[in-house]
Amino acid sequence: MQIRLTRISNKESIGELLAERTKAVKVYASLLLILLNLAALSPPSWAQMKVRLNWSATAGTQSGFWIAQKASR
Protein backbone atom coordinates (compact mmCIF):
# COMPACT_ATOMS: atom_id res chain seq x y z
CA MET A 1 0.00 0.00 0.00
CA GLN A 2 1.48 3.31 -1.07
CA ILE A 3 0.50 6.69 0.28
CA ARG A 4 1.10 9.59 -2.01
CA LEU A 5 1.39 13.05 -0.52
CA THR A 6 0.36 15.91 -2.73
CA ARG A 7 0.95 19.59 -2.20
CA ILE A 8 -2.27 21.40 -1.32
CA SER A 9 -1.09 24.87 -2.25
CA ASN A 10 1.75 26.42 -4.14
CA LYS A 11 3.43 27.73 -0.98
CA GLU A 12 7.07 26.86 -0.43
CA SER A 13 6.50 25.51 3.05
CA ILE A 14 3.89 25.05 5.73
CA GLY A 15 5.57 27.89 7.62
CA GLU A 16 4.67 30.40 4.93
CA LEU A 17 1.09 29.19 4.90
CA LEU A 18 0.83 29.53 8.68
CA ALA A 19 2.46 32.97 8.60
CA GLU A 20 -0.07 34.13 6.02
CA ARG A 21 -3.01 32.83 8.05
CA THR A 22 -1.62 34.33 11.25
CA LYS A 23 -1.35 37.71 9.54
CA ALA A 24 -4.96 37.48 8.36
CA VAL A 25 -6.18 36.58 11.84
CA LYS A 26 -4.30 39.54 13.32
CA VAL A 27 -5.88 41.90 10.79
CA TYR A 28 -9.39 40.62 11.52
CA ALA A 29 -8.80 40.73 15.28
CA SER A 30 -7.54 44.31 15.14
CA LEU A 31 -10.55 45.39 13.07
CA LEU A 32 -12.87 43.72 15.55
CA LEU A 33 -11.16 45.47 18.47
CA ILE A 34 -11.48 48.83 16.75
CA LEU A 35 -15.20 48.28 16.13
CA LEU A 36 -15.80 47.15 19.71
CA ASN A 37 -13.96 50.20 21.06
CA LEU A 38 -16.01 52.52 18.87
CA ALA A 39 -19.22 50.87 20.05
CA ALA A 40 -18.18 51.01 23.71
CA LEU A 41 -17.19 54.67 23.54
CA SER A 42 -20.33 55.90 21.80
CA PRO A 43 -22.59 58.11 23.99
CA PRO A 44 -25.70 55.87 23.85
CA SER A 45 -23.76 52.98 25.32
CA TRP A 46 -23.11 55.00 28.50
CA ALA A 47 -26.67 56.29 28.86
CA GLN A 48 -29.14 54.60 31.16
CA MET A 49 -31.69 52.50 29.35
CA LYS A 50 -35.30 53.63 29.58
CA VAL A 51 -36.52 50.05 29.25
CA ARG A 52 -36.36 47.53 32.08
CA LEU A 53 -36.84 43.81 31.64
CA ASN A 54 -38.68 41.57 34.07
CA TRP A 55 -36.05 38.87 34.52
CA SER A 56 -38.24 36.79 36.86
CA ALA A 57 -40.51 35.93 33.95
CA THR A 58 -37.52 35.05 31.81
CA ALA A 59 -35.62 33.08 34.43
CA GLY A 60 -38.66 31.47 36.05
CA THR A 61 -41.15 29.86 33.77
CA GLN A 62 -40.06 31.24 30.42
CA SER A 63 -43.72 31.91 29.78
CA GLY A 64 -43.69 35.66 29.55
CA PHE A 65 -41.33 38.48 28.77
CA TRP A 66 -42.69 41.65 30.32
CA ILE A 67 -41.27 45.04 29.49
CA ALA A 68 -41.70 48.11 31.68
CA GLN A 69 -41.08 51.34 29.81
CA LYS A 70 -40.80 54.83 31.26
CA ALA A 71 -43.77 56.93 30.27
CA SER A 72 -42.90 59.98 28.22
CA ARG A 73 -44.49 63.27 29.20
Stockholm file with secondary structure:
# STOCKHOLM 1.0

chainA/1-73         MQIRLTRISNKESIGELLAERTKAVKVYASLLLILLNLAALSPPSWAQMKVRLNWSATAGTQSGFWIAQKASR
#=GR chainA/1-73 SS CCCCCCCSSSCSCHHHHHHHHHHHHHHHHHHHHHHHHHHHHSHHHHSCCSEEECHHHHHTTSSCCCEEECCCC
#=GC SS_cons        CCCCCCCSSSCSCHHHHHHHHHHHHHHHHHHHHHHHHHHHHSHHHHSCCSEEECHHHHHTTSSCCCEEECCCC
//
